[in-house]
Amino acid sequence: MISDLKIFTKLYDLILWIYPMVNKFPKAQRFVLGQRIENSVLELLRLTIKANAAREKKPILNELSVELDQFRILIRLSKDLKFMSIGQYGYAGALINETGKMLGGWIKSVS
């Protein structure tokens, strides 16, 4: 079952954390950068589900890796624009890094 995957659980926790945080962005950015962040994290979850169900996992996992890198940049941009605190950035970064390590292990296991 997909909910048994640790990477799925980490991403789900990230989604639960990111939505209220994005709602605190300045109104003008909530619908630009905030929407982009929300879409990106949902895409991460979608690709995880897709990779889990696929016979040929590696191409989807590589796409997931690229999306994770893009998400990481969006979070960094949010911190640099001061839409999130250093503490929030640290928390998000830790979740993203842990997810990246899990993804790296998954990619190695299918290679």
C-alpha positions in Angstrom: 0.0 0.0 0.0 1.3 3.5 -0.9 0.8 4.8 2.7 3.4 2.3 3.8 6.1 4.0 1.8 8.2 6.3 4.0 8.8 8.7 1.2 5.1 9.1 0.7 4.6 9.7 4.5 7.4 12.4 4.5 5.9 14.1 1.5 2.4 14.0 3.0 3.7 15.6 6.2 5.4 18.2 4.1 2.1 19.0 2.3 0.3 19.3 5.7 3.0 21.8 6.8 3.4 23.8 3.6 -0.2 24.7 3.0 -0.7 26.8 6.2 2.7 28.3 5.8 2.0 29.4 2.2 -1.3 31.0 3.4 0.9 33.4 5.4 2.7 34.7 2.3 2.0 38.3 1.2 -1.3 38.4 -0.7 0.4 39.2 -4.0 2.8 36.2 -3.7 0.3 33.8 -2.3 -1.1 33.3 -5.8 2.2 33.4 -7.6 5.0 31.8 -5.7 2.7 30.2 -3.1 0.6 28.5 -5.8 3.8 27.3 -7.5 5.1 25.7 -4.2 1.7 24.0 -3.6 1.6 22.6 -7.2 5.2 21.4 -6.9 4.7 19.5 -3.6 1.5 18.0 -5.0 3.4 16.9 -8.1 6.0 15.3 -5.9 3.3 13.2 -4.2 1.7 12.4 -7.6 5.0 11.2 -9.0 5.7 9.1 -5.9 2.3 7.3 -6.3 3.0 6.9 -10.1 6.5 5.5 -9.5 5.3 3.0 -6.9 2.7 1.6 -9.3 4.9 1.6 -12.4 6.8 -1.4 -13.8 9.6 0.8 -15.2 10.2 3.0 -12.1 13.6 4.7 -13.0 12.3 7.3 -15.5 9.6 8.4 -13.1 12.0 8.5 -10.2 14.4 10.7 -12.2 11.4 13.0 -12.9 10.6 13.0 -9.2 14.3 13.9 -8.5 14.1 16.9 -10.8 10.8 18.1 -9.3 12.3 17.8 -5.8 15.2 20.0 -6.9 12.8 22.6 -8.3 10.8 22.5 -5.1 14.0 23.0 -3.0 14.8 26.1 -5.1 11.2 27.5 -4.6 11.6 27.0 -0.8 15.0 28.7 -0.8 13.5 31.6 -2.8 10.7 32.0 -0.3 13.3 32.2 2.5 15.4 34.7 0.6 12.4 36.9 -0.1 11.6 36.7 3.7 8.3 35.0 3.2 9.4 32.3 5.7 11.6 32.4 8.7 15.0 30.8 9.0 13.5 28.2 11.3 10.7 27.4 8.9 13.3 27.1 6.1 15.4 24.8 8.3 12.4 22.6 9.0 11.4 22.4 5.3 15.0 21.8 4.3 15.4 18.9 6.7 12.2 17.3 5.3 13.4 17.9 1.7 16.8 16.5 2.4 15.4 13.4 4.1 13.1 12.9 1.2 16.0 13.3 -1.2 18.0 10.6 0.6 15.0 8.2 0.5 14.6 9.0 -3.2 18.3 8.4 -3.9 18.1 5.0 -2.2 15.0 4.1 -4.2 16.7 5.1 -7.4 19.7 2.9 -6.5 17.5 0.0 -5.7 15.9 0.0 -9.2 19.2 0.5 -11.0 
